[in-house]
Amino acid sequence: MKKITCIPVPPLIALAVLLCGCSTGEAIGQLLGQSSQAPVFMQCRAVSPTEISFQFSLPVTVVTINFDPAVPVESVDGGDLVTVKLAGGLGAGERITADILVEDENGNTLNVLVPLRTRNDRLPAFRINELRTEYSKPKAEFIEIKTLSAGNLGGLRLYIAGNVKQPLVYEFAPTEVRTGEYILIHLRTVEEGTVDETGSDLALSGGTDAVAGARDFWVHGTDKLLHKTDAVWFADQDDRIIDAVLLSETADPWWSKDQFIQAAELFCDQGAWVSSDGKIAGPADAVRSANIKTAMTRSISRDETVPDTNTASDWYITATSGITPGKPNNPARF
């Protein structure tokens, strides 16, 4: 698994409850001068539709393992990297909880309760297509993507660098999509009747700017998540960036905040954004968002008629009243 360290991204593990017990074997080991260091849980991930790996700091033996919902286990390999093979595959990107009890050679035990998503190797190709950065209740900021192929969104993650304490703002449940779908991620939930459209009914959700014929998803909460100077990206379960965009209100040569420097490094390292000098993209390389000002009816839109270059030249600010959530972008420019 590729580990990205250039921006503080929440780990794949959203929550873990760790219970460690000091056994009689450990006490005896201490008297004999043996190491009594207990194993530490590091991470877990689905490596295939039928395999889940659990990483520990020391070699361990699995005492018990259970899943919720229940999944039959075919085999378990011990070591510092425990591999659990399931008797049957699971749906792409399904959320499950693993309850695993392990023991090291000195009798130290560790119980881990951790949620995860099953492996999804069928993510569609897509592009970030339109963004609204301004808010006026009940009209929320949004990010729109457009699919370029069919697939399943399960386990896909949306990050926004400006939300420093929690850059991961949304993780998709399993959702089958077709080529050419417009998908709206509304970045606040301030009304009743809003639901994620994970099935075939694309007119299911209520809420302002919900679009029949487009697919709507809603981020719970009322905090502002997207700003005119920001960095947005979508990543798969291996932390590979599928698409990204940098936004800046200025054309300064350098970012003023660390989170944007780190995001720009991440984008350039993975080829998700191209800078003018071939190094780290600065504000001058980002999409200029100053002309949005406070307008609710202008958006940052991709030119859908040209090939993707991973640069600011792919983007423009729409004319006033040119915003088009869930529909083809308006070509009129500000």
LUMZAKE-457387 format. One line per 3 residues: number of its first residue (from 1); their letters; for each residue x, y, z of N, C-alpha, C, O. Coordinates in pm, whole numbers. Layout:
<sites>
NUM> A> X,Y,Z,X,Y,Z,X,Y,Z,X,Y,Z | ...
</sites>
This chain:
<sites>
1> MKK> 84,-119,0,0,0,0,87,124,0,176,138,84 | 61,213,-95,141,334,-101,103,428,10,-16,458,25 | 195,475,88,167,563,201,202,705,164,316,735,127
4> ITC> 105,794,173,125,933,140,148,1009,269,67,1003,361 | 261,1082,275,294,1148,401,302,1299,386,332,1369,482 | 276,1352,265,298,1494,245,180,1580,284,188,1702,272
7> IPV> 71,1521,331,-39,1601,384,-106,1520,493,-120,1398,477 | -148,1582,602,-209,1504,711,-347,1455,671,-446,1523,695 | -352,1338,612,-477,1278,567,-523,1177,670,-442,1099,721
10> PPL> -651,1176,703,-698,1075,798,-669,937,746,-682,914,626 | -630,840,833,-600,704,789,-724,634,740,-836,681,762 | -703,520,672,-815,443,623,-903,395,737,-1021,367,718
13> IAL> -844,384,858,-919,335,973,-985,453,1041,-917,543,1092 | -1118,455,1043,-1190,567,1100,-1196,560,1252,-1201,663,1319 | -1196,439,1307,-1212,425,1451,-1155,290,1492,-1178,191,1424
16> AVL> -1082,286,1600,-1035,157,1653,-1040,161,1804,-995,258,1865 | -1093,57,1864,-1094,42,2009,-995,-69,2042,-1016,-184,2004 | -890,-35,2112,-782,-128,2139,-780,-162,2288,-776,-74,2373
19> LCG> -783,-291,2317,-780,-337,2455,-661,-430,2472,-656,-536,2410 | -568,-392,2554,-446,-472,2571,-438,-525,2713,-456,-450,2809 | -412,-656,2726,-406,-716,2857,-268,-773,2886,-205,-832,2798
22> CST> -221,-755,3005,-94,-811,3047,-121,-948,3109,-187,-958,3212 | -70,-1054,3046,-101,-1189,3088,4,-1242,3185,107,-1180,3210 | -26,-1362,3238,71,-1429,3325,199,-1457,3249,308,-1447,3305
25> GEA> 186,-1492,3120,304,-1518,3037,394,-1396,3029,516,-1409,3028 | 333,-1278,3023,412,-1155,3018,490,-1136,3148,608,-1100,3145 | 424,-1159,3262,490,-1143,3391,609,-1237,3404,715,-1198,3452
28> IGQ> 589,-1363,3359,699,-1460,3364,812,-1415,3272,930,-1428,3306 | 773,-1362,3155,874,-1314,3060,957,-1202,3121,1078,-1196,3097 | 895,-1115,3198,969,-1007,3261,1069,-1061,3362,1182,-1012,3371
31> LLG> 1029,-1165,3441,1119,-1225,3539,1237,-1290,3471,1348,-1292,3525 | 1215,-1345,3351,1322,-1414,3280,1404,-1319,3193,1496,-1363,3123 | 1373,-1189,3196,1450,-1093,3118,1406,-1085,2974,1476,-1026,2891
34> QSS> 1291,-1144,2941,1243,-1137,2803,1170,-1005,2781,1127,-938,2875 | 1158,-969,2653,1086,-847,2619,938,-862,2649,878,-964,2615 | 880,-761,2712,737,-766,2743,660,-663,2660,544,-634,2689
37> QAP> 724,-611,2557,658,-511,2474,536,-573,2406,549,-674,2336 | 421,-514,2424,298,-566,2365,288,-523,2219,342,-419,2182 | 220,-602,2137,201,-562,1997,110,-441,1987,23,-419,2071
40> VFM> 131,-364,1884,51,-245,1857,-16,-262,1721,49,-301,1624 | -145,-232,1714,-217,-236,1586,-180,-113,1503,-184,-1,1554 | -145,-134,1376,-103,-25,1289,-214,18,1193,-251,135,1189
43> QCR> -266,-77,1116,-370,-46,1019,-427,-174,963,-372,-282,984 | -538,-161,891,-590,-274,815,-646,-223,684,-683,-106,673 | -653,-311,585,-706,-272,454,-750,-396,379,-695,-505,398
46> AVS> -848,-379,294,-889,-486,205,-795,-486,85,-788,-388,11 | -723,-596,66,-625,-603,-43,-681,-668,-168,-622,-658,-276 | -794,-736,-154,-862,-797,-268,-1007,-817,-227,-1042,-796,-110
49> PTE> -1094,-858,-320,-1233,-882,-281,-1250,-991,-175,-1354,-998,-111 | -1148,-1077,-156,-1160,-1186,-60,-1050,-1185,47,-1042,-1280,125 | -966,-1082,54,-857,-1079,150,-850,-945,223,-864,-839,162
52> ISF> -828,-953,355,-809,-835,438,-681,-853,517,-658,-959,576 | -596,-751,519,-471,-758,594,-475,-667,715,-531,-557,711 | -414,-715,825,-404,-640,950,-256,-626,983,-186,-726,995
55> QFS> -208,-504,997,-67,-478,1024,-46,-453,1173,-113,-369,1233 | 50,-528,1233,86,-510,1374,235,-478,1385,311,-502,1291 | 275,-424,1499,414,-386,1520,503,-507,1545,624,-500,1526
58> LPV> 443,-621,1589,517,-743,1620,443,-863,1560,323,-854,1534 | 512,-973,1538,441,-1093,1492,339,-1139,1596,367,-1139,1716 | 223,-1178,1549,116,-1223,1639,48,-1346,1579,63,-1377,1461
61> TVV> -27,-1414,1665,-113,-1524,1624,-257,-1482,1650,-289,-1426,1755 | -345,-1509,1554,-485,-1472,1571,-553,-1575,1660,-550,-1695,1632 | -616,-1527,1768,-691,-1613,1858,-835,-1627,1808,-886,-1739,1796
64> TIN> -899,-1516,1780,-1034,-1517,1724,-1047,-1400,1627,-980,-1298,1642 | -1135,-1417,1528,-1169,-1305,1440,-1314,-1322,1396,-1357,-1431,1358 | -1389,-1210,1401,-1528,-1210,1360,-1557,-1082,1283,-1492,-979,1304
67> FDP> -1655,-1089,1195,-1694,-973,1117,-1843,-945,1137,-1923,-1036,1160 | -1877,-817,1128,-2017,-774,1133,-2042,-680,1016,-1986,-570,1012 | -2128,-721,919,-2207,-845,916,-2118,-969,903,-2004,-960,856
70> AVP> -2171,-1082,945,-2094,-1207,951,-2045,-1247,812,-2119,-1243,714 | -1917,-1285,806,-1855,-1332,682,-1775,-1458,715,-1693,-1454,806 | -1795,-1569,644,-1717,-1689,673,-1570,-1671,638,-1536,-1615,534
73> VES> -1482,-1721,727,-1337,-1708,708,-1282,-1841,659,-1311,-1947,715 | -1202,-1836,553,-1143,-1957,496,-1008,-1989,558,-981,-2105,589 | -922,-1888,578,-790,-1912,636,-737,-1784,699,-778,-1673,664
76> VDG> -642,-1803,794,-578,-1691,862,-429,-1718,871,-389,-1823,920 | -347,-1623,825,-202,-1634,837,-152,-1539,944,-192,-1422,944 | -66,-1586,1035,-12,-1502,1140,111,-1427,1095,153,-1437,980
79> GDL> 170,-1350,1188,287,-1269,1159,260,-1125,1193,156,-1094,1252 | 352,-1034,1157,324,-893,1182,223,-839,1081,156,-739,1107 | 213,-907,965,108,-876,867,15,-996,861,47,-1098,798
82> VTV> -99,-984,926,-196,-1094,930,-286,-1083,808,-346,-979,783 | -296,-1192,732,-384,-1195,615,-499,-1290,642,-480,-1407,672 | -620,-1237,630,-741,-1315,649,-807,-1335,514,-842,-1238,446
85> KLA> -824,-1461,474,-889,-1492,348,-1033,-1532,375,-1059,-1621,456 | -1124,-1467,308,-1266,-1492,327,-1315,-1600,233,-1262,-1618,123 | -1416,-1673,277,-1467,-1784,196,-1542,-1736,73,-1557,-1811,-23
88> GGL> -1589,-1613,75,-1659,-1558,-40,-1633,-1410,-51,-1598,-1345,48 | -1650,-1355,-170,-1627,-1213,-190,-1741,-1130,-133,-1852,-1179,-111 | -1712,-1004,-108,-1811,-909,-57,-1838,-805,-165,-1765,-795,-263
91> GAG> -1946,-729,-146,-1976,-623,-240,-1868,-516,-240,-1798,-497,-140 | -1854,-447,-352,-1750,-345,-365,-1775,-227,-271,-1879,-163,-278 | -1678,-201,-184,-1686,-85,-96,-1787,-96,15,-1832,6,67
94> ERI> -1825,-217,55,-1919,-235,165,-1851,-205,298,-1734,-238,318 | -1924,-142,390,-1868,-115,523,-1894,-235,613,-2007,-280,628 | -1786,-286,675,-1795,-396,770,-1710,-361,892,-1629,-268,888
97> TAD> -1729,-435,1000,-1649,-416,1121,-1579,-546,1155,-1642,-652,1159 | -1448,-539,1179,-1369,-656,1217,-1341,-651,1367,-1305,-547,1421 | -1357,-765,1432,-1325,-781,1575,-1220,-891,1583,-1253,-1009,1569
100> ILV> -1095,-853,1606,-984,-949,1601,-908,-947,1733,-871,-841,1784 | -883,-1068,1789,-805,-1086,1910,-677,-1159,1874,-681,-1268,1817 | -561,-1098,1907,-433,-1158,1871,-347,-1173,1997,-373,-1112,2100
103> EDE> -244,-1258,1984,-152,-1284,2095,-12,-1296,2040,9,-1357,1935 | 87,-1237,2111,224,-1251,2067,291,-1370,2138,227,-1439,2217 | 419,-1393,2110,488,-1510,2162,507,-1506,2313,534,-1610,2375
106> NGN> 494,-1387,2374,508,-1374,2518,375,-1378,2592,369,-1360,2714 | 267,-1402,2518,136,-1411,2580,63,-1279,2593,-46,-1275,2650 | 121,-1169,2541,51,-1042,2541,-65,-1048,2441,-49,-1098,2330
109> TLN> -180,-999,2481,-296,-1003,2393,-341,-862,2355,-318,-766,2429 | -403,-853,2241,-453,-725,2190,-584,-751,2118,-592,-837,2030 | -687,-676,2156,-819,-689,2091,-845,-562,2012,-840,-452,2067
112> VLV> -874,-576,1883,-896,-462,1795,-1037,-471,1738,-1076,-574,1683 | -1112,-363,1750,-1244,-351,1689,-1236,-236,1591,-1219,-121,1633 | -1248,-263,1461,-1219,-160,1362,-1312,-172,1241,-1329,-282,1187
115> PLR> -1372,-61,1198,-1452,-63,1076,-1363,-41,954,-1258,23,963 | -1403,-93,842,-1331,-75,717,-1426,-95,601,-1540,-139,619 | -1380,-61,483,-1458,-87,362,-1392,-199,283,-1270,-207,274
118> TRN> -1475,-283,226,-1424,-393,145,-1364,-338,17,-1385,-222,-20 | -1288,-422,-50,-1213,-380,-168,-1306,-348,-285,-1399,-423,-314 | -1278,-236,-351,-1349,-199,-473,-1248,-174,-583,-1177,-72,-581
121> DRL> -1240,-265,-678,-1150,-249,-792,-1224,-203,-917,-1174,-218,-1029 | -1345,-148,-898,-1427,-108,-1012,-1464,41,-1006,-1573,79,-1048 | -1375,124,-953,-1403,267,-954,-1413,317,-1098,-1332,278,-1182
124> PAF> -1509,403,-1127,-1518,459,-1262,-1413,566,-1284,-1362,625,-1189 | -1380,591,-1410,-1302,710,-1442,-1396,830,-1435,-1513,819,-1474 | -1347,944,-1386,-1430,1064,-1379,-1342,1187,-1367,-1221,1177,-1348
127> RIN> -1407,1303,-1380,-1338,1430,-1361,-1419,1520,-1269,-1542,1519,-1273 | -1349,1597,-1187,-1416,1706,-1117,-1463,1803,-1225,-1387,1838,-1314 | -1589,1846,-1217,-1647,1919,-1330,-1695,2060,-1295,-1690,2148,-1381
130> ELR> -1740,2083,-1173,-1792,2215,-1135,-1788,2228,-983,-1809,2130,-912 | -1760,2350,-934,-1756,2375,-791,-1824,2508,-760,-1804,2607,-830 | -1904,2509,-653,-1955,2635,-600,-1893,2655,-463,-1903,2567,-377
133> TEY> -1830,2769,-443,-1760,2796,-318,-1841,2882,-222,-1803,2896,-106 | -1953,2941,-268,-2028,3035,-185,-2154,2970,-127,-2206,2873,-181 | -2200,3027,-16,-2314,2970,57,-2413,3078,95,-2376,3186,140
136> SKP> -2540,3048,74,-2649,3130,124,-2766,3037,151,-2826,2984,58 | -2796,3019,276,-2896,2920,316,-3025,2936,235,-3077,3047,224 | -3078,2826,178,-3035,2686,192,-2942,2638,79,-2916,2518,67
139> KAE> -2892,2730,-3,-2804,2690,-113,-2664,2662,-59,-2597,2752,-9 | -2621,2537,-70,-2492,2496,-14,-2384,2493,-121,-2413,2483,-241 | -2259,2503,-76,-2147,2478,-165,-2157,2334,-219,-2214,2247,-153
142> FIE> -2104,2312,-338,-2106,2175,-391,-1984,2149,-477,-1917,2240,-524 | -1958,2020,-496,-1858,1972,-591,-1928,1873,-683,-1993,1780,-636 | -1914,1894,-812,-1977,1806,-910,-1868,1728,-984,-1765,1783,-1022
145> IKT> -1892,1599,-1003,-1805,1519,-1088,-1886,1460,-1203,-2008,1447,-1194 | -1817,1426,-1310,-1881,1365,-1427,-1808,1235,-1459,-1686,1235,-1476 | -1883,1126,-1468,-1820,997,-1493,-1783,982,-1640,-1854,1027,-1730
148> LSA> -1669,919,-1663,-1620,891,-1798,-1632,743,-1832,-1609,702,-1946 | -1668,662,-1734,-1689,519,-1755,-1784,468,-1649,-1809,536,-1550 | -1837,349,-1669,-1923,287,-1569,-1837,228,-1458,-1717,204,-1476
151> GNL> -1897,205,-1342,-1823,146,-1230,-1902,159,-1102,-2023,179,-1102 | -1829,147,-989,-1890,154,-857,-1812,253,-772,-1689,249,-770 | -1882,341,-701,-1818,447,-622,-1776,402,-482,-1714,479,-410
154> GGL> -1809,280,-441,-1786,235,-305,-1642,254,-259,-1550,205,-325 | -1622,324,-148,-1489,345,-92,-1416,466,-147,-1310,501,-96 | -1469,532,-250,-1409,654,-302,-1417,762,-195,-1518,774,-126
157> RLY> -1309,843,-181,-1302,943,-75,-1277,1082,-132,-1197,1099,-224 | -1347,1180,-74,-1332,1320,-113,-1258,1394,-2,-1296,1386,115 | -1151,1468,-39,-1072,1546,55,-1076,1694,15,-1075,1728,-103
160> IAG> -1080,1780,117,-1068,1924,96,-963,1977,194,-982,1969,315 | -853,2030,141,-739,2066,226,-771,2178,323,-716,2182,433 | -861,2271,285,-893,2383,372,-962,2342,500,-963,2417,598
163> NVK> -1020,2222,501,-1081,2170,623,-971,2098,702,-966,1975,704 | -886,2174,766,-758,2125,817,-774,2011,917,-699,1914,912 | -870,2023,1009,-884,1921,1113,-936,1789,1059,-908,1683,1115
166> QPL> -1012,1793,950,-1068,1671,893,-1076,1685,742,-1185,1707,688 | -962,1672,671,-964,1688,524,-1054,1587,454,-1111,1617,349 | -1068,1467,511,-1160,1370,453,-1302,1414,487,-1342,1409,603
169> VYE> -1377,1456,386,-1510,1510,413,-1622,1417,369,-1737,1433,411 | -1591,1317,283,-1698,1227,240,-1637,1097,187,-1535,1098,118 | -1703,986,221,-1665,854,169,-1791,789,112,-1894,781,179
172> FAP> -1782,741,-12,-1900,692,-82,-1934,549,-42,-1847,463,-28 | -2064,525,-25,-2115,390,-11,-2122,327,-150,-2114,397,-250 | -2135,193,-157,-2144,127,-288,-2255,188,-373,-2370,196,-331
175> TEV> -2219,231,-494,-2313,295,-585,-2273,264,-728,-2166,306,-772 | -2356,193,-799,-2329,165,-940,-2364,287,-1024,-2472,344,-1011 | -2270,328,-1111,-2292,445,-1196,-2265,409,-1342,-2192,314,-1372
178> RTG> -2323,487,-1432,-2305,468,-1575,-2212,576,-1630,-2183,674,-1562 | -2167,559,-1751,-2087,661,-1820,-2171,786,-1841,-2288,778,-1880 | -2112,901,-1816,-2178,1028,-1844,-2269,1079,-1735,-2344,1174,-1759
181> EYI> -2266,1020,-1617,-2350,1069,-1507,-2288,1194,-1444,-2166,1205,-1431 | -2375,1287,-1404,-2334,1401,-1322,-2366,1367,-1177,-2478,1329,-1144 | -2266,1383,-1090,-2279,1347,-950,-2249,1470,-866,-2141,1529,-878
184> LIH> -2343,1508,-782,-2332,1627,-699,-2307,1589,-554,-2384,1514,-495 | -2199,1642,-496,-2174,1627,-354,-2204,1762,-290,-2125,1856,-301 | -2319,1772,-224,-2359,1894,-155,-2285,1900,-22,-2288,1803,54
187> LRT> -2218,2011,6,-2122,2016,115,-2181,2061,249,-2107,2084,344 | -2313,2075,256,-2383,2098,383,-2519,2030,372,-2570,2005,263 | -2576,2000,488,-2713,1949,494,-2791,2039,588,-2773,2033,710
190> VEE> -2878,2122,532,-2951,2220,613,-3102,2206,598,-3177,2288,652 | -3148,2104,525,-3291,2086,501,-3330,1941,529,-3245,1852,531 | -3458,1919,549,-3512,1785,561,-3530,1725,420,-3538,1796,321
193> GTV> -3536,1592,417,-3567,1525,291,-3449,1501,200,-3468,1459,86 | -3327,1526,248,-3208,1502,166,-3158,1360,191,-3139,1321,306 | -3136,1284,85,-3084,1147,96,-2980,1123,-12,-2983,1186,-117
196> DET> -2888,1033,16,-2788,993,-84,-2852,901,-186,-2918,803,-149 | -2834,931,-312,-2895,853,-419,-2797,744,-465,-2725,761,-563 | -2798,634,-393,-2707,523,-422,-2770,419,-514,-2701,328,-561
199> GSD> -2899,430,-540,-2968,333,-623,-3000,387,-761,-2931,475,-813 | -3106,334,-820,-3141,371,-958,-3231,493,-966,-3246,551,-1074 | -3293,535,-855,-3384,648,-855,-3305,777,-834,-3261,807,-723
202> LAL> -3287,854,-942,-3209,977,-934,-3296,1099,-903,-3249,1213,-910 | -3421,1076,-870,-3510,1184,-827,-3552,1163,-682,-3651,1221,-637 | -3479,1081,-610,-3517,1042,-474,-3497,1153,-372,-3578,1169,-282
205> SGG> -3391,1230,-386,-3354,1328,-284,-3429,1458,-301,-3447,1508,-412 | -3472,1513,-186,-3520,1649,-183,-3404,1742,-153,-3288,1700,-158 | -3433,1867,-124,-3329,1962,-91,-3300,2058,-205,-3311,2021,-322
208> TDA> -3264,2181,-171,-3230,2281,-270,-3111,2236,-354,-3011,2187,-301 | -3123,2251,-484,-3021,2214,-583,-3011,2064,-607,-2925,2020,-684 | -3095,1983,-542,-3102,1843,-580,-3160,1837,-721,-3260,1903,-752
211> VAG> -3098,1758,-806,-3134,1757,-947,-3186,1620,-987,-3115,1520,-974 | -3309,1615,-1035,-3362,1491,-1090,-3286,1460,-1219,-3278,1544,-1308 | -3233,1341,-1227,-3151,1304,-1343,-3003,1307,-1314,-2924,1244,-1385
214> ARD> -2963,1381,-1210,-2825,1375,-1161,-2827,1297,-1030,-2934,1273,-974 | -2711,1258,-982,-2703,1178,-860,-2656,1267,-746,-2549,1328,-755 | -2735,1274,-638,-2708,1365,-528,-2656,1292,-404,-2706,1186,-367
217> FWV> -2553,1351,-342,-2499,1303,-214,-2484,1424,-122,-2464,1536,-169 | -2495,1401,10,-2499,1510,106,-2398,1488,219,-2396,1382,281 | -2316,1589,246,-2226,1587,361,-2304,1637,481,-2360,1746,478
220> HGT> -2308,1557,588,-2382,1596,708,-2309,1709,781,-2186,1714,785 | -2388,1799,837,-2331,1911,912,-2354,2043,839,-2403,2046,726 | -2319,2151,907,-2343,2285,852,-2216,2369,842,-2224,2487,811
223> DKL> -2101,2311,868,-1975,2386,860,-1938,2418,716,-1973,2344,624 | -1867,2529,698,-1814,2562,566,-1691,2475,540,-1598,2472,620 | -1691,2404,427,-1583,2311,395,-1499,2355,275,-1382,2318,266
226> LHK> -1557,2432,184,-1487,2468,60,-1473,2619,51,-1569,2692,72 | -1351,2665,19,-1323,2808,8,-1268,2841,-131,-1234,2752,-210 | -1260,2971,-159,-1210,3013,-291,-1061,2986,-307,-1012,2972,-419
229> TDA> -989,2980,-196,-850,2930,-199,-850,2796,-129,-871,2788,-8 | -828,2689,-206,-843,2555,-150,-782,2452,-244,-738,2484,-355 | -782,2329,-198,-736,2216,-278,-835,2102,-258,-869,2068,-145
232> VWF> -880,2044,-368,-982,1939,-365,-929,1818,-439,-872,1832,-548 | -947,1700,-382,-908,1579,-454,-991,1459,-413,-1045,1453,-302 | -999,1362,-504,-1064,1234,-482,-957,1126,-486,-870,1128,-573
235> ADQ> -963,1032,-391,-862,926,-383,-928,790,-371,-1039,778,-319 | -858,687,-420,-908,551,-409,-859,488,-278,-802,557,-194 | -879,358,-263,-845,291,-137,-696,272,-117,-651,235,-8
238> DDR> -617,297,-222,-471,292,-211,-411,431,-204,-290,447,-221 | -495,532,-179,-453,672,-169,-403,729,-301,-336,832,-301 | -434,666,-412,-401,723,-542,-504,830,-578,-624,809,-561
241> IID> -457,944,-627,-547,1053,-664,-608,1023,-800,-538,995,-897 | -740,1030,-806,-811,1010,-932,-826,1141,-1005,-807,1147,-1126 | -861,1247,-933,-866,1381,-993,-852,1484,-883,-883,1457,-767
244> AVL> -803,1602,-921,-776,1707,-823,-785,1843,-889,-773,1855,-1011 | -807,1945,-806,-806,2083,-855,-754,2174,-746,-784,2155,-628 | -675,2273,-785,-624,2377,-695,-697,2508,-727,-715,2543,-843
247> LSE> -738,2579,-621,-808,2706,-636,-732,2814,-561,-680,2789,-452 | -727,2935,-618,-660,3044,-548,-725,3177,-586,-758,3202,-702 | -741,3262,-485,-794,3396,-510,-685,3490,-559,-717,3598,-609
250> TAD> -560,3453,-547,-450,3540,-588,-360,3467,-687,-374,3347,-709 | -268,3541,-744,-167,3483,-833,-29,3493,-770,72,3506,-840 | -24,3486,-638,103,3492,-566,192,3376,-608,142,3273,-655
253> PWW> 324,3389,-592,414,3281,-633,413,3162,-538,458,3054,-574 | 363,3182,-415,376,3073,-318,254,3072,-227,192,3175,-201 | 221,2951,-178,108,2937,-87,143,2993,50,258,2982,94
256> SKD> 45,3054,116,70,3113,248,42,3016,362,80,3042,476 | -25,2903,332,-59,2807,437,-3,2670,404,-2,2628,288 | 45,2601,509,112,2473,490,23,2369,423,72,2290,341
259> QFI> -107,2367,455,-193,2263,399,-202,2271,247,-220,2169,180 | -189,2392,192,-194,2406,47,-60,2371,-17,-56,2317,-128 | 48,2402,52,181,2359,4,186,2206,-4,230,2149,-103
262> QAA> 140,2143,102,142,1997,107,51,1936,2,86,1837,-61 | -67,1996,-18,-159,1945,-120,-99,1961,-259,-108,1870,-342 | -37,2076,-286,25,2099,-417,137,1999,-442,151,1948,-553
265> ELF> 218,1970,-339,323,1868,-352,263,1732,-385,312,1660,-472 | 157,1698,-314,90,1571,-336,38,1561,-479,58,1459,-545 | -29,1665,-526,-86,1663,-661,23,1649,-766,11,1569,-859
268> CDQ> 130,1728,-750,238,1724,-850,314,1592,-848,353,1541,-953 | 334,1536,-728,403,1408,-718,327,1297,-789,387,1207,-847 | 195,1303,-784,114,1198,-845,70,1233,-987,-1,1155,-1050
271> GAW> 112,1347,-1038,74,1385,-1174,-70,1428,-1187,-125,1430,-1298 | -134,1463,-1074,-273,1505,-1079,-287,1654,-1109,-397,1701,-1138 | -177,1727,-1102,-176,1870,-1135,-37,1904,-1186,62,1849,-1138
274> VSS> -28,1993,-1283,99,2027,-1346,130,2173,-1318,47,2260,-1341 | 251,2200,-1267,291,2337,-1239,367,2394,-1358,413,2321,-1445 | 379,2525,-1359,445,2591,-1472,594,2563,-1478,654,2565,-1586
277> DGK> 656,2536,-1362,801,2514,-1359,838,2367,-1341,955,2333,-1327 | 735,2280,-1340,763,2137,-1325,792,2095,-1183,832,1982,-1159 | 772,2185,-1088,799,2153,-948,668,2156,-870,574,2085,-905
280> IAG> 662,2236,-764,540,2244,-684,452,2355,-739,498,2467,-762 | 326,2324,-759,233,2424,-811,206,2530,-706,169,2498,-593 | 224,2657,-742,191,2767,-653,57,2827,-690,-7,2782,-785
283> PAD> 13,2930,-616,-115,2994,-648,-124,3042,-792,-232,3041,-851 | -12,3083,-848,-14,3130,-986,-50,3019,-1084,-94,3047,-1196 | -32,2893,-1044,-65,2779,-1129,-206,2728,-1106,-253,2641,-1179
286> AVR> -275,2783,-1005,-407,2733,-967,-516,2806,-1045,-492,2908,-1110 | -637,2751,-1038,-752,2815,-1100,-781,2945,-1025,-798,2944,-903 | -785,3057,-1098,-811,3186,-1034,-958,3197,-999,-1044,3187,-1087
289> SAN> -987,3217,-872,-1126,3218,-825,-1172,3355,-777,-1283,3367,-726 | -1089,3457,-791,-1121,3589,-736,-1252,3644,-790,-1326,3710,-718 | -1282,3617,-917,-1403,3674,-978,-1533,3611,-929,-1642,3659,-962
292> IKT> -1522,3506,-852,-1643,3453,-789,-1701,3556,-693,-1822,3574,-686 | -1611,3626,-620,-1650,3723,-518,-1750,3656,-422,-1715,3556,-359 | -1871,3708,-409,-1970,3644,-322,-2089,3593,-403,-2195,3566,-346
295> AMT> -2072,3579,-531,-2185,3544,-619,-2225,3398,-601,-2141,3308,-611 | -2352,3375,-576,-2405,3240,-564,-2429,3176,-701,-2439,3054,-712 | -2437,3258,-804,-2476,3206,-936,-2359,3193,-1031,-2378,3168,-1150
298> RSI> -2237,3209,-981,-2117,3181,-1060,-2049,3056,-1004,-2051,3032,-883 | -1989,2979,-1091,-1919,2859,-1045,-1783,2849,-1111,-1755,2918,-1209 | -1700,2764,-1056,-1573,2727,-1117,-1601,2603,-1201,-1630,2496,-1147
301> SRD> -1592,2617,-1332,-1638,2511,-1422,-1525,2463,-1513,-1440,2540,-1557 | -1527,2334,-1540,-1433,2275,-1635,-1486,2296,-1777,-1606,2290,-1801 | -1396,2320,-1869,-1433,2324,-2011,-1449,2180,-2057,-1351,2110,-2078
304> ETV> -1573,2137,-2074,-1600,1998,-2110,-1569,1967,-2256,-1579,1852,-2298 | -1532,2068,-2334,-1509,2048,-2478,-1363,2024,-2513,-1332,1997,-2629 | -1272,2033,-2414,-1129,2020,-2444,-1070,1905,-2364,-1124,1869,-2260
307> PDT> -958,1848,-2410,-892,1740,-2334,-840,1792,-2201,-805,1910,-2187 | -835,1703,-2104,-787,1737,-1969,-636,1754,-1972,-564,1666,-2019 | -586,1867,-1920,-442,1892,-1915,-387,1894,-1773,-266,1909,-1754
310> NTA> -474,1880,-1672,-432,1890,-1531,-367,2024,-1501,-272,2033,-1423 | -419,2129,-1563,-370,2265,-1537,-490,2359,-1524,-604,2320,-1548 | -461,2483,-1486,-566,2583,-1469,-634,2617,-1601,-745,2670,-1600
313> SDW> -570,2589,-1713,-629,2623,-1843,-755,2543,-1875,-828,2577,-1967 | -780,2435,-1798,-901,2355,-1819,-1026,2421,-1761,-1137,2374,-1783 | -1007,2531,-1686,-1114,2584,-1602,-1147,2729,-1634,-1064,2800,-1691
316> YIT> -1267,2773,-1598,-1308,2912,-1613,-1417,2944,-1509,-1476,2853,-1450 | -1441,3072,-1489,-1550,3117,-1403,-1670,3145,-1493,-1659,3220,-1591 | -1784,3087,-1460,-1902,3108,-1542,-1955,3251,-1526,-1926,3319,-1427
319> ATS> -2032,3294,-1624,-2098,3423,-1616,-2202,3421,-1504,-2244,3314,-1459 | -2244,3539,-1461,-2350,3549,-1361,-2473,3473,-1408,-2514,3483,-1524 | -2532,3396,-1317,-2647,3308,-1346,-2608,3191,-1436,-2694,3130,-1500
322> GIT> -2478,3161,-1441,-2431,3053,-1529,-2406,2922,-1458,-2359,2827,-1520 | -2437,2914,-1329,-2413,2791,-1253,-2507,2681,-1300,-2624,2707,-1327 | -2458,2557,-1309,-2538,2448,-1367,-2520,2318,-1290,-2468,2221,-1346
325> PGK> -2561,2312,-1163,-2542,2187,-1087,-2617,2070,-1151,-2736,2080,-1182 | -2545,1959,-1171,-2607,1838,-1222,-2637,1839,-1370,-2707,1751,-1421 | -2583,1938,-1442,-2609,1950,-1586,-2480,1989,-1659,-2383,2027,-1594
328> PNN> -2478,1979,-1793,-2358,2024,-1867,-2325,2169,-1833,-2414,2251,-1812 | -2197,2200,-1830,-2152,2332,-1788,-2191,2439,-1890,-2188,2417,-2011 | -2228,2554,-1837,-2261,2670,-1919,-2132,2725,-1978,-2040,2754,-1903
331> PAR> -2122,2742,-2111,-1998,2791,-2171,-1976,2941,-2154,-1866,2990,-2182 | -2078,3015,-2109,-2064,3160,-2093,-1968,3190,-1977,-1984,3139,-1866 | -1869,3273,-2004,-1765,3301,-1905,-1778,3442,-1849,-1826,3533,-1917
334> F> -1734,3458,-1723,-1739,3589,-1659,-1634,3679,-1721,-1621,3795,-1681
</sites>
